[in-house]
Amino acid sequence: MRHTPTSISFHVLAVVWFGIMAGFFCTYSFNVNFATQQMDGATYAVVQSSLNRNVRHSLFFVFFFLAPLWCVLAIALDWQRRGWHLCLAVAALLYVGGIIFLTREVNLPLNAYTESWNPDALPSDWEPTRRAWSQANMWRSAASATAFVLSVLALALRGHGTPARSS
């Protein structure tokens, strides 16, 4: 039994989406975060707030939220095949927990806090806040890179033509 073309298309979309988000978070962690660690508090407050505001646009949200949906659709449309579902399901769950949930619970509250700062009168905890945000972003980088690798592995497993489950 062949894989359904629609399922494979959704799987490829998941791989592409995970790859784009892994690239985004890793680039941010290994370039932007390192640069902001060198900034004085006032500069950091202005730059970080600007970065946070400017990432809020529809294209970012499309890439941020749709990867797990592509995984669900790929699995749902080809559920009778075995061997690759687990990798793709774990990738989706890791992304939801390590990206979406972590962002909601850690990064967004820190963003709101940072955006409330007056650069001329920073709170005493501005440096620990900067470290906490950078650390959470490193976790998002690791989660998104791992989800990408798992989604590629799942695609490779599909290519081995594992037999369909018998009814």
ChimeraX attribute file (.defattr): number of C-alpha atoms within 10 A of each C-alpha:
attribute: neighborCount
match mode: 1-to-1
recipient: residues
	/A:1	10
	/A:2	11
	/A:3	17
	/A:4	11
	/A:5	12
	/A:6	13
	/A:7	20
	/A:8	19
	/A:9	14
	/A:10	20
	/A:11	26
	/A:12	18
	/A:13	18
	/A:14	30
	/A:15	26
	/A:16	17
	/A:17	22
	/A:18	30
	/A:19	22
	/A:20	18
	/A:21	25
	/A:22	22
	/A:23	16
	/A:24	14
	/A:25	23
	/A:26	21
	/A:27	13
	/A:28	17
	/A:29	21
	/A:30	14
	/A:31	11
	/A:32	15
	/A:33	20
	/A:34	12
	/A:35	12
	/A:36	17
	/A:37	14
	/A:38	10
	/A:39	12
	/A:40	10
	/A:41	19
	/A:42	15
	/A:43	14
	/A:44	20
	/A:45	22
	/A:46	15
	/A:47	15
	/A:48	18
	/A:49	18
	/A:50	12
	/A:51	12
	/A:52	15
	/A:53	13
	/A:54	10
	/A:55	11
	/A:56	10
	/A:57	9
	/A:58	9
	/A:59	9
	/A:60	13
	/A:61	11
	/A:62	11
	/A:63	16
	/A:64	18
	/A:65	16
	/A:66	14
	/A:67	27
	/A:68	22
	/A:69	15
	/A:70	23
	/A:71	25
	/A:72	19
	/A:73	18
	/A:74	25
	/A:75	22
	/A:76	12
	/A:77	16
	/A:78	18
	/A:79	16
	/A:80	15
	/A:81	19
	/A:82	16
	/A:83	14
	/A:84	21
	/A:85	23
	/A:86	14
	/A:87	19
	/A:88	28
	/A:89	20
	/A:90	16
	/A:91	29
	/A:92	25
	/A:93	16
	/A:94	20
	/A:95	27
	/A:96	20
	/A:97	15
	/A:98	21
	/A:99	25
	/A:100	16
	/A:101	13
	/A:102	17
	/A:103	19
	/A:104	12
	/A:105	11
	/A:106	14
	/A:107	22
	/A:108	14
	/A:109	13
	/A:110	17
	/A:111	19
	/A:112	13
	/A:113	13
	/A:114	23
	/A:115	18
	/A:116	12
	/A:117	16
	/A:118	12
	/A:119	15
	/A:120	10
	/A:121	9
	/A:122	15
	/A:123	13
	/A:124	8
	/A:125	8
	/A:126	17
	/A:127	15
	/A:128	10
	/A:129	16
	/A:130	20
	/A:131	13
	/A:132	15
	/A:133	20
	/A:134	21
	/A:135	15
	/A:136	18
	/A:137	24
	/A:138	18
	/A:139	17
	/A:140	26
	/A:141	24
	/A:142	19
	/A:143	22
	/A:144	29
	/A:145	22
	/A:146	20
	/A:147	31
	/A:148	27
	/A:149	19
	/A:150	23
	/A:151	29
	/A:152	22
	/A:153	16
	/A:154	21
	/A:155	20
	/A:156	12
	/A:157	16
	/A:158	20
	/A:159	11
	/A:160	10
	/A:161	14
	/A:162	15
	/A:163	13
	/A:164	15
	/A:165	10
	/A:166	6
	/A:167	4
